[in-house]
Amino acid sequence: MTELTAPPIQTAKQSTATINYQVAMPNPQNHLFEVTLHLEDYSLSTLDLKMPVWTPGSYLVREYAKHLQDLSAISHEKALTWRKIGKNHWQVDTDGISEVTVKYRIFANELTVRTNHLDSTHGYFNGAAIFFRIPEFDKQPINVTIQTPPQWQVTTTLPVVEKQQNTFVAADFDTLVDSPFEIGTHQLYDFEVRGKPHQLAIWGKGNVKVEPLIEDIKKIIEVEADMFGGLPYEKYLFLLHLSAQSFGGLEHKDSCSLIYKRFGFGDRDKYERFMQLVAHEFFHLWNVKRIRPKELEVFDYDQENYTPSLWFCEGTTSYYDLLIPLRAGIYDVSSYLNNLSKEISRYQTTPGRKIQPVSESSFDAWIKLYRQDANSPNSQISYYLKGEMITLLLDLMIRSRHKNQRSLDDVMLKLWQQFGKDEIGYTADELKQIIESVAGKDLTEFYQRYIHGREELPFNEYLEPFGLELVEDNIDEPFLGIKVVSNNAKESIKFVESDSPAQIAGIDAGDELLAIDGIKVTGKELNERLKDYQPQDTIEITVFHQDELRTYSVTLAEPRANKYEVVPVEKPSAVQKKNFAKFLAV
């Protein structure tokens, strides 16, 4: 690399250029993808190469450029001068040159749905994490050729280039980013829904039973297709990675990447959780990929793309990922209410719900949600979680006002028709107006109190017309205000709630819990030990604080609920019974 003063980025647009990528993996065990970018018919004096810092659907700057190494640039076997002028920006001198080849390697040993992974059994990559964006050619077609080890296959939703082995074409850079690749020894299963081809690709070993899984996936596809009036793609790929403990998904227009515990399919609760994940990511092919905020209509791959509407993008999708398996017959009403109760319990036991509005949580996703620290539960609320709660209230409101003749389904369909089909981004005000038009009500006060504000959500007010109520489980032990995790024979205090007895006494996250009143205690034993005391009792808690032995006097407080349940009321009226049946389709 030569240290030179960088010329400015050229803004002139070139009408055409031939862009070809080649991705090879000659030694998969070293976790290095070898990437070659070849451009022909190029006529600008400099070539700007920019590695995205994030990928759509995952709202965190991940600095993909940190994995790039060994860059070189040549033309007709002659080395070209290049320089790095930003954390993710390289520039090559190309004056008088029409053909350029850039080579580099990408280290890939992070198995998530939003990164790259390469080992002796497979290669998986996301376009944003491996390919350069060439600003002058964002809208140009891009060919990708995969050079595989023997016996490996290539799976992606990009169309094949005829008469070229393992070569695919993306219509533009956005499409390339939106089309993950799975290369290796995975199993591939074909099925059809509504006359359109679908595939399930599975990498890794586990206890998944493929045939019943595909049947349940078909049910989810049918339910969601009914909601939106059809399927907006020609083919679709479900890409599943089985691993030790991971969980997650990333949506794309014509596919989704899923990662799940390899032995998470035998237990019924865990299987249902996986089906919720499928429902969530598949729902995203409408909500987020096509129905999306104005701020995400055109992606800026170089920096954060801020929006106050992630509560709707992710939270509303989370609301439906519980409902859709119910509508599909994968689980029953009892399971649905149990799952909903777990979500409400998580929400009600997160003190940050009183501190951070959900619109702010959406906007600050880039710096907070994926960068948790010991105080995060005290100061933050997930836009997934509160967005789900807000959507529940909105759906119940609409249904109650219109005797179940309207619902949030109508909001989704209207958004699809007005914005999603043509991929026009909506503003926050336009989203509010669409919801108001279906609700038949001005929602300004609702927004101020629950979306831009921090008032407690009145669950029972909205549940009551449907013969449901939210109840607190009885708690026996007085309140202390800490969460403890056992790790390597140490009882680590991971969280101390704001204004709790523990925090008032001086106990800190990171302390190692040792004893209560001079007797050893573990995290598993803590709640049982606290049952021996009454509110207002003062106990002695001994910890190591930064290796220093300390004992704190702590005055316990009144018990606090840590579990909530949504249950049917004892004597529902005829109207409540009817609303309940319509809401939950029973």
matplotlib code that plots the C-alpha trace (Angstrom):
import matplotlib.pyplot as plt

x = [0.0, 1.3, 0.7, -0.7, -3.1, -6.5, -8.2, -11.9, -14.6, -15.9, -19.5, -19.9, -22.0, -20.9, -23.7, -22.2, -19.5, -19.1, -18.7, -17.7, -16.9, -15.3, -15.4, -13.1, -12.3, -9.3, -8.5, -11.8, -10.2, -8.3, -11.7, -10.6, -12.8, -10.6, -12.4, -11.6, -13.4, -12.9, -14.2, -14.2, -15.2, -14.1, -13.2, -13.0, -9.7, -10.2, -12.0, -13.8, -14.4, -16.6, -17.3, -20.7, -20.6, -24.0, -26.5, -30.3, -32.4, -29.7, -29.4, -25.8, -22.6, -20.6, -17.6, -17.3, -14.1, -12.3, -12.2, -10.6, -6.9, -4.4, -5.8, -4.1, -5.1, -3.7, -4.5, -3.0, -0.6, 0.6, 0.2, -2.0, -1.5, -4.2, -4.8, -7.2, -9.0, -11.5, -12.3, -14.3, -13.1, -10.3, -9.4, -7.5, -5.8, -7.3, -6.6, -6.4, -7.3, -10.4, -9.9, -9.2, -8.8, -8.9, -8.1, -8.6, -9.4, -12.2, -11.8, -15.0, -15.4, -18.5, -21.5, -24.5, -27.2, -25.6, -21.9, -19.8, -18.7, -16.3, -15.0, -14.4, -18.1, -19.5, -19.2, -21.9, -21.8, -23.9, -23.2, -22.7, -20.0, -17.9, -18.5, -17.4, -19.9, -18.8, -20.7, -20.7, -22.3, -24.9, -27.6, -25.4, -25.9, -23.2, -22.1, -20.9, -19.0, -18.4, -15.4, -16.2, -14.2, -15.1, -18.6, -19.9, -23.1, -24.2, -27.6, -28.9, -31.9, -30.0, -30.7, -28.2, -26.1, -26.6, -23.7, -21.5, -20.9, -21.9, -22.3, -25.2, -26.4, -27.7, -29.7, -27.9, -25.9, -29.0, -30.1, -26.6, -26.7, -30.1, -29.1, -27.1, -25.1, -24.8, -22.0, -21.2, -22.6, -26.0, -29.2, -31.7, -35.4, -37.8, -41.5, -44.3, -46.8, -49.4, -47.7, -44.3, -41.1, -39.7, -36.5, -35.3, -31.6, -30.2, -26.6, -25.5, -26.6, -29.6, -32.9, -35.1, -37.7, -37.8, -41.2, -43.4, -41.3, -41.9, -45.6, -45.7, -43.7, -46.3, -49.1, -47.3, -46.8, -50.5, -51.6, -49.4, -50.2, -53.9, -53.2, -51.6, -53.4, -50.6, -46.9, -44.8, -41.8, -41.2, -39.3, -38.2, -35.4, -35.4, -31.8, -31.3, -28.1, -28.1, -25.6, -24.9, -26.7, -27.5, -30.8, -31.7, -32.9, -32.4, -35.0, -34.5, -37.0, -36.8, -35.2, -34.4, -31.4, -32.3, -30.0, -31.3, -30.2, -29.4, -31.4, -34.2, -36.8, -37.8, -39.2, -42.6, -42.0, -38.7, -40.2, -43.0, -40.4, -38.7, -41.9, -42.4, -39.0, -40.0, -43.2, -41.3, -38.7, -41.2, -43.6, -40.6, -40.7, -43.7, -43.1, -39.6, -38.4, -41.2, -43.3, -40.6, -39.9, -38.9, -35.5, -34.9, -36.3, -32.8, -30.0, -26.9, -24.4, -21.7, -23.4, -26.4, -29.9, -32.0, -35.8, -38.3, -40.4, -38.5, -41.2, -43.5, -41.0, -39.9, -42.5, -45.5, -43.7, -43.1, -46.8, -47.7, -45.1, -47.1, -50.5, -49.6, -48.7, -52.0, -53.9, -51.9, -53.0, -49.4, -50.4, -53.7, -55.1, -53.7, -50.2, -50.8, -51.9, -48.9, -46.5, -48.1, -47.9, -44.2, -43.7, -45.8, -43.8, -40.6, -42.0, -43.4, -40.2, -37.9, -37.5, -36.3, -39.9, -40.4, -37.3, -37.1, -40.0, -40.3, -39.8, -36.5, -35.6, -36.2, -34.0, -31.2, -31.1, -27.7, -26.1, -28.2, -30.1, -27.1, -24.7, -26.1, -24.3, -25.1, -27.4, -29.3, -32.3, -32.7, -32.5, -33.8, -36.7, -36.5, -38.4, -39.2, -40.8, -42.6, -43.5, -45.2, -47.1, -48.2, -49.4, -51.4, -53.2, -53.8, -55.2, -57.5, -58.6, -59.5, -61.3, -63.3, -64.3, -65.4, -66.9, -64.1, -65.0, -61.6, -58.2, -54.6, -54.6, -56.4, -53.6, -51.0, -53.0, -53.5, -49.8, -49.0, -51.3, -50.2, -46.5, -45.2, -46.2, -44.2, -41.6, -42.4, -41.2, -43.7, -43.0, -43.8, -46.8, -48.1, -47.9, -49.9, -52.5, -52.9, -53.5, -55.9, -57.9, -58.5, -59.1, -61.5, -60.0, -57.4, -54.4, -52.5, -53.1, -52.3, -49.0, -48.1, -48.7, -47.4, -45.1, -43.5, -44.2, -43.5, -46.8, -47.6, -49.6, -53.2, -53.4, -56.6, -58.5, -57.8, -58.1, -61.4, -63.7, -62.3, -62.9, -59.3, -57.3, -53.7, -53.0, -49.8, -48.5, -48.2, -44.6, -43.5, -40.0, -39.3, -37.7, -33.9, -33.3, -30.4, -30.0, -27.2, -25.6, -23.4, -20.2, -17.1, -18.0, -18.6, -21.9, -21.8, -24.3, -25.2, -27.9, -28.9, -32.2, -32.4, -33.6, -33.8, -32.7, -29.5, -28.6, -29.4, -27.1, -24.3, -24.2, -22.9, -23.2, -20.0, -19.8, -19.5, -22.2, -20.9, -23.3, -26.5, -26.1, -22.8, -24.0, -23.0, -25.6, -25.8, -27.9, -30.1, -30.7, -31.2, -35.0, -35.6, -33.3, -35.1, -38.4, -37.0, -37.3, -40.0, -40.2, -38.4, -36.0, -32.3, -29.9, -26.2, -25.0, -21.3, -19.7, -16.4, -16.3, -13.3, -11.6, -12.3, -14.4, -17.4, -20.6, -23.6, -26.6, -29.7, -33.3, -35.7, -38.7, -42.3, -42.5, -42.7, -44.3, -41.9, -44.5, -47.8, -50.5, -53.2, -56.2, -59.9, -62.2, -64.3, -67.7, -67.4, -70.4, -71.9, -70.1, -66.8, -67.2, -67.9, -64.9, -62.6, -63.6, -63.2, -59.8, -58.3, -60.2, -61.7]
y = [0.0, 3.4, 6.4, 9.1, 12.0, 10.7, 12.4, 13.1, 10.5, 10.9, 11.7, 11.3, 8.2, 5.7, 4.0, 0.5, -1.7, -5.4, -6.5, -10.0, -11.5, -14.8, -16.4, -19.3, -21.3, -23.5, -24.1, -23.9, -24.9, -21.5, -19.7, -17.4, -16.6, -15.6, -12.9, -11.6, -8.6, -8.1, -5.0, -4.5, -1.5, 0.8, 4.4, 6.4, 7.7, 6.2, 3.1, 3.6, 0.4, 0.6, -2.3, -1.9, -1.3, -3.0, -5.2, -4.5, -6.1, -6.0, -2.5, -2.3, -1.0, -4.3, -3.0, -5.8, -4.3, -5.5, -9.0, -7.9, -8.6, -9.1, -6.6, -6.1, -4.4, -5.2, -4.5, -6.8, -8.1, -4.7, -3.6, -0.5, 2.1, 2.1, 3.7, 3.3, 6.6, 5.5, 2.6, 0.9, 2.8, 1.9, 3.8, 2.5, 4.7, 3.6, 6.5, 5.2, 1.7, -0.2, -3.5, -3.9, -6.9, -6.5, -9.5, -9.8, -12.3, -12.2, -14.0, -15.9, -17.6, -16.1, -18.3, -15.9, -15.0, -11.6, -12.5, -15.1, -18.6, -21.0, -24.3, -27.8, -28.5, -25.4, -21.7, -19.2, -15.5, -12.4, -10.0, -6.9, -8.8, -9.9, -7.7, -4.2, -1.6, 0.5, 3.7, 4.5, 1.2, 0.6, -0.2, -2.4, -6.2, -8.1, -11.7, -14.0, -17.2, -19.7, -22.0, -24.9, -27.7, -31.2, -32.4, -29.1, -27.6, -23.9, -22.6, -19.1, -17.4, -15.5, -16.6, -18.8, -17.5, -20.0, -22.1, -20.9, -23.3, -22.0, -18.5, -16.3, -12.7, -10.0, -7.2, -4.6, -4.2, -4.2, -7.5, -8.9, -7.9, -9.4, -12.8, -15.0, -18.0, -21.4, -23.6, -27.0, -30.3, -29.1, -31.1, -29.6, -30.2, -28.9, -28.3, -26.2, -23.8, -22.0, -23.1, -21.6, -23.5, -23.4, -24.9, -25.8, -26.0, -27.5, -27.4, -29.2, -32.2, -32.3, -33.9, -32.1, -34.2, -32.7, -33.9, -32.6, -29.5, -28.7, -29.4, -26.8, -24.3, -24.7, -23.9, -20.7, -19.7, -20.2, -18.1, -15.2, -15.4, -15.2, -12.0, -10.2, -11.7, -13.9, -14.4, -11.6, -13.7, -16.4, -18.7, -18.8, -20.3, -21.2, -21.5, -23.3, -23.6, -26.1, -25.2, -25.8, -22.9, -20.2, -18.6, -16.0, -15.1, -12.5, -11.6, -11.2, -10.6, -14.1, -16.0, -16.0, -17.3, -19.1, -20.5, -22.7, -25.2, -28.5, -30.5, -28.0, -29.8, -32.7, -30.7, -29.3, -25.9, -25.5, -26.7, -24.1, -21.4, -22.4, -22.1, -18.6, -17.8, -19.1, -17.1, -14.0, -14.0, -15.0, -12.2, -9.8, -10.4, -8.1, -6.0, -4.5, -5.9, -4.3, -2.4, -0.3, 3.2, 6.0, 6.1, 2.6, 3.1, 3.6, 2.0, 4.0, 1.2, 3.6, 4.6, 4.2, 4.6, 6.1, 5.6, 6.0, 3.2, 0.0, -0.7, -1.4, -3.1, -5.6, -5.3, -5.8, -8.7, -10.2, -9.8, -11.8, -14.5, -15.6, -15.4, -17.0, -20.5, -20.3, -19.5, -22.2, -24.8, -25.5, -24.8, -24.1, -21.2, -22.4, -22.4, -19.0, -17.4, -19.0, -17.6, -14.2, -14.3, -14.9, -11.9, -9.7, -11.0, -10.0, -6.6, -6.0, -7.0, -4.7, -1.5, 0.3, 0.4, 3.4, 5.2, 4.9, 5.5, 2.9, 5.5, 6.5, 2.8, 2.4, 5.4, 4.4, 0.7, 1.3, 2.3, 0.4, -2.7, -4.7, -3.1, -4.2, -3.4, -4.0, -1.0, -1.6, -3.3, -0.2, 2.3, 0.6, -1.2, -3.4, -2.1, -5.7, -6.3, -3.0, -2.8, -6.2, -5.0, -1.8, -3.8, -6.1, -3.0, -1.6, -4.8, -5.2, -1.6, -1.9, -5.2, -3.8, -0.6, -2.5, -5.7, -7.7, -6.6, -4.9, -5.8, -5.0, -7.4, -4.6, -2.2, -4.5, -5.1, -1.3, -0.7, -3.4, -1.9, 1.7, 1.3, -2.3, -3.4, -0.5, -0.4, 3.2, 4.0, 5.4, 8.2, 7.9, 10.2, 8.1, 5.0, 6.7, 7.8, 4.3, 2.9, 5.7, 5.1, 1.5, 2.2, 5.1, 7.1, 9.8, 8.1, 11.2, 10.7, 7.0, 7.8, 10.5, 8.2, 4.8, 5.3, 8.7, 8.5, 6.1, 5.5, 2.0, 0.0, -0.6, -4.3, -5.1, -2.2, -3.6, -7.3, -7.0, -6.8, -10.2, -12.0, -11.9, -10.4, -10.1, -11.4, -11.4, -14.6, -14.6, -14.0, -15.3, -13.8, -10.2, -8.0, -7.7, -6.6, -8.6, -11.3, -13.9, -16.1, -19.1, -19.2, -21.2, -21.9, -18.1, -16.6, -13.4, -10.6, -9.6, -7.0, -4.7, -3.0, 0.8, 1.9, -1.6, -2.6, -4.1, -0.9, 1.4, -0.7, -0.4, -3.8, -3.6, -5.5, -7.6, -8.4, -12.0, -13.2, -15.2, -15.3, -14.2, -13.6, -15.5, -18.6, -19.4, -18.9, -19.6, -18.0, -21.0, -20.9, -17.2, -17.0, -19.9, -18.3, -15.0, -16.7, -17.1, -13.3, -10.7, -7.3, -4.7, -7.3, -6.3, -9.0, -9.1, -9.8, -10.7, -10.2, -9.8, -6.4, -6.1, -8.9, -7.0, -8.7, -6.6, -7.0, -4.9, -4.4, -4.6, -3.9, -6.0, -4.5, -5.8, -8.7, -7.8, -9.9, -11.6, -13.5, -12.5, -14.6, -13.8, -15.9, -16.0, -14.2, -16.5, -15.5, -14.1, -12.3, -13.4, -10.5, -11.4, -15.0, -13.9, -11.4, -14.1, -16.5, -14.0, -12.7, -16.2, -17.9, -20.6]
z = [0.0, -0.9, 1.3, -1.0, -0.8, -1.9, -4.8, -4.3, -5.0, -8.5, -8.7, -12.5, -13.3, -15.8, -17.8, -17.9, -16.6, -16.3, -12.7, -11.8, -8.4, -7.8, -4.3, -3.7, -0.6, -1.4, 2.3, 4.2, 7.5, 7.6, 7.5, 4.6, 1.6, -1.3, -3.3, -6.7, -8.2, -12.0, -13.8, -17.5, -19.7, -16.9, -17.7, -14.5, -13.2, -9.7, -8.5, -5.1, -3.1, 0.0, 2.4, 4.0, 7.8, 8.4, 6.7, 6.5, 9.1, 11.7, 13.2, 14.4, 12.8, 12.6, 10.8, 8.3, 6.9, 10.0, 8.5, 5.2, 4.5, 1.8, -0.7, -4.1, -7.4, -10.9, -14.5, -17.2, -14.6, -13.6, -10.0, -9.4, -6.8, -4.1, -0.7, 2.2, 2.9, 5.5, 7.8, 5.0, 1.9, -0.5, -3.6, -6.7, -9.3, -12.7, -15.0, -18.6, -17.6, -18.7, -16.9, -13.2, -10.9, -7.1, -4.9, -1.1, 1.6, 4.2, 7.5, 8.3, 11.6, 13.1, 12.8, 12.9, 10.4, 9.8, 9.3, 7.5, 8.4, 6.7, 7.9, 6.5, 6.1, 4.6, 3.7, 4.5, 3.7, 3.5, 0.7, 2.9, 4.8, 1.8, -1.2, -2.0, -3.0, -6.0, -5.6, -9.3, -10.1, -7.4, -10.0, -12.3, -12.5, -10.7, -11.5, -8.7, -9.4, -6.6, -6.7, -4.4, -2.9, -4.3, -3.6, -2.3, -3.6, -3.8, -2.7, -3.1, -4.5, -7.2, -10.7, -12.5, -15.4, -18.2, -19.3, -16.5, -13.6, -10.2, -11.5, -10.5, -11.2, -8.9, -10.5, -8.4, -5.2, -3.0, -4.4, -3.9, -0.2, 0.1, -1.2, 1.3, 0.0, 1.5, 0.1, 1.3, 2.4, 3.5, 2.9, 0.5, 0.4, -2.2, -1.7, -3.3, -1.9, -4.1, -7.2, -6.2, -5.5, -2.0, -0.5, 3.0, 3.3, 6.5, 7.6, 10.7, 12.7, 15.1, 15.9, 13.4, 11.6, 8.2, 6.8, 9.7, 9.8, 6.2, 6.7, 9.5, 7.4, 4.6, 7.1, 8.1, 4.5, 3.8, 6.8, 5.9, 2.2, 3.1, 5.1, 2.3, -0.7, -2.2, -2.3, -3.7, -4.9, -7.5, -5.2, -1.6, 0.5, 4.2, 5.2, 8.6, 10.5, 13.4, 16.2, 19.8, 21.5, 18.9, 18.2, 15.5, 12.1, 9.4, 6.8, 3.0, 0.2, -1.2, 1.7, 5.4, 7.4, 10.6, 13.3, 16.1, 18.7, 17.0, 19.6, 20.0, 18.0, 20.2, 23.1, 22.2, 23.7, 21.9, 18.6, 18.9, 19.7, 16.4, 14.5, 15.9, 14.6, 11.1, 11.3, 12.3, 9.5, 6.9, 7.9, 7.4, 3.6, 3.8, 6.9, 6.7, 3.4, 1.3, 3.8, 5.4, 6.9, 4.6, 6.3, 5.1, 1.6, 0.2, 2.3, 3.3, 3.8, 5.2, 8.4, 10.7, 9.2, 12.0, 12.2, 15.1, 13.6, 14.4, 17.1, 14.2, 12.0, 14.6, 17.4, 15.2, 13.5, 17.0, 17.8, 14.7, 15.3, 18.3, 16.5, 13.2, 14.5, 16.4, 13.2, 11.4, 14.0, 15.1, 18.7, 20.6, 22.4, 25.7, 24.3, 22.7, 26.0, 27.7, 25.2, 25.4, 29.2, 29.0, 26.8, 29.0, 32.0, 30.3, 29.6, 33.1, 34.8, 32.7, 34.7, 31.6, 30.3, 32.7, 31.3, 27.6, 25.1, 22.4, 19.6, 21.3, 21.6, 17.9, 17.0, 19.4, 18.3, 16.8, 20.1, 22.7, 21.9, 20.6, 23.1, 26.4, 29.6, 33.3, 33.5, 30.2, 31.8, 34.1, 31.3, 28.1, 26.7, 23.6, 20.6, 19.8, 23.1, 23.7, 20.0, 20.5, 23.5, 21.7, 18.7, 21.0, 22.4, 19.0, 17.6, 20.6, 20.3, 16.6, 17.2, 20.1, 18.3, 15.2, 16.7, 15.2, 11.7, 11.5, 13.0, 12.7, 9.7, 7.9, 8.8, 7.4, 4.2, 3.7, 4.3, 1.7, -0.9, -0.4, 0.3, 0.2, -3.4, -4.9, -2.1, -1.2, 2.3, 4.8, 7.2, 10.9, 10.4, 7.4, 9.6, 12.3, 9.7, 8.3, 11.8, 12.6, 9.3, 10.3, 14.0, 13.1, 15.9, 16.5, 18.1, 19.1, 22.8, 22.5, 20.8, 23.3, 26.3, 25.1, 22.0, 22.7, 26.4, 29.2, 30.9, 32.1, 29.5, 30.6, 29.6, 31.4, 30.0, 26.5, 27.4, 29.3, 26.2, 25.1, 28.4, 29.4, 32.2, 33.3, 36.8, 38.9, 40.3, 44.1, 45.2, 48.6, 49.0, 49.8, 47.1, 47.0, 43.4, 42.0, 39.3, 39.8, 37.2, 38.1, 36.1, 36.7, 40.3, 40.9, 41.7, 39.7, 40.2, 36.6, 37.3, 40.1, 39.7, 40.1, 43.5, 44.8, 48.3, 46.9, 45.0, 47.9, 50.1, 47.6, 45.9, 42.3, 39.1, 38.8, 42.5, 43.4, 45.8, 48.7, 51.7, 53.4, 57.1, 57.1, 55.3, 51.7, 49.1, 45.3, 42.7, 42.5, 46.3, 46.5, 46.2, 48.6, 51.2, 50.9, 51.8, 55.3, 55.8, 55.8, 54.2, 56.2, 57.7, 57.5, 56.3, 55.8, 52.2, 51.7, 48.3, 46.7, 45.1, 42.8, 44.9, 48.1, 50.7, 51.7, 53.7, 53.2, 55.4, 53.2, 54.2, 52.2, 50.4, 49.7, 47.2, 43.6, 40.8, 38.4, 36.5, 34.8, 33.2, 30.7, 31.7, 30.9, 33.3, 35.5, 34.2, 30.7, 29.2, 25.8, 24.1, 25.7, 24.6, 21.0, 21.0, 22.5, 19.7, 17.0, 18.3, 18.7, 15.8, 18.0]

ax = plt.figure().add_subplot(projection="3d")
ax.plot(x, y, z, "-o")
ax.set_aspect("equal")
plt.show()
